[in-house]
Amino acid sequence: MFVLDACAESHSGRAWIRLWCLVCDHRTAWLPARSPAVEEKGRVCPKCKGNPANVKPSGGTADKEPS
């Protein structure tokens, strides 16, 4: 997961970020940021763990065969 959006430090002295997974398109809510050097390395997605085989079909009609 990579940083999608970030905000400046709040009154508590913490910066906040939102993350985005390029594999399964999962987007997080606002999370407390770690140091910029650590965030540049990315994080493991809690949904797919970075493995495309773990991505489930969306359930839309595009995945189904015609009847």
N, C-alpha and C positions, 0 to 999 in steps of 0.2 A: 504494500500500500504506500502511496505517495501523498504528499501534502497537496490538497486541493485548494484550501483557503487558510489564511492565518490572520490573527488579529494581534494588535500591540498588547503589551502587558496591561492587565487590568489593575484595579485598585489593590488587589491582593498581591500584586507583583508577579503574577503568572501570565504567560502568553498562552493562547488557545489556538488549536488547529482543527481542521476537518480533513479526513483522509479519504482516499479513493483507490480502489483496487482495479488495476488495469485488466485483470483476468476475468473477474465475475461482475464488475461494475458496481460493487458494494461501496456505499458512501457512509461514513460515520457521522454521528452528531459531533458537537464540539468536545474536544478532549484537551486536557492540559498538555502542553508541549514539553518535550525534553529539550536538551541543548540542540542548537541548529546542526552541529556536526553529526549528532546521533540521528536526527530526523532526516538528514540527507540520505542516509543509508536505507530508509524505508522501514516498514513494519510488516509482519506476517498478517495476512487477512484472517480474521476469525471465522469467516464463512468457508472459503475454499482452500485456505492454507497455501495459496499460491500455485495450486495444482489444477490445471484445466479439467482434469478427469473428475474433480469434485464438484464442478459446476453443474447444477441440475437445470433441465430445460425450464423455460419460463412458464410453460403451460398454455402459451398462446396458440392460435390456430396455425401459425407458420410451422410448428413442429409436427403437426399431425398430417397423416396421409389423407388425400381426398376420399370421400365416402362414395 
